[in-house]
Amino acid sequence: GEHGSARVWPAAHLLVEFVASLCASEDAAGRSGGFGILEMGSGTGYGAWSIAERVPACWVTATEMMAEGAFDRLRRNIARAQTLHGSRGSPAGRVHAAELSWQEAESFVRRQGQGVTTTRWVVGSDLVYNALTVRLFSDALRTLLSTLPGVQCAYYAHTLFRFGGFSYDAALYESLTLAGLAVELVHADGLMRTQWSSLLHSDLSRQVVVVVQISLRSEAVSPGSGTGGGDSLTEQVFLHARTTERRESRDFEESEEGAVAAHLSDLLFDDL
């Protein structure tokens, strides 16, 4: 079977567009200048390379785990892109690969040293597909946001209602909140801000890619406590799947996406 890091998932495309738009806004406001971006779960390297290509002022650290050859694939792809496009003024020299096991995020920061000290944002897209990855991602992101010098926040592109409703939307929101992180919806693909509330009426049949901003809180809070784990709409959107009728588990497990999710889960557990 194919490891998930060998694919470019749809959310990666939206992440690239969002980051490029955000940087353009900062340029217009006179707040640009050289800075770094660290991408979690870079997979093929498409996102990291595309961001560097669209944002000449930044350099990107693309990360992957060693399991199933994911990091080696990422490193080869970046080297190939540098060879093919370097002479044409593309991001050659501004994208580099680094191995990052989410369980060892703190040691990763120490190993990288000066290489990540100018990181402004941590980014990622569609990286969770079971309860274990939800927890590991939340813990690793909390560590990166609290140990990377100068980092402001994270931007994460997430496909709502993925895998037939079993996308772990609620679990992800709650795990991030309990890890002491604030989550705020900042973009929804194809929807104006005034239309975001329509996500609360979805029947889960239409997947929607959203971008959330994730930042450190001074203390962990409980989801639904009203003490600010994130804004109210964000919380309602992410908890929506829990209160909406889902497809039968058997239908999901027998589907192609269900098979992919099960395979990715097996790979991760085998690696631990």
Order of alpha helices (4+ residues) and beta strands (2+ residues): alpha-beta-alpha-beta-alpha-beta-alpha-beta-alpha-beta-alpha-beta-beta-alpha-alpha-alpha
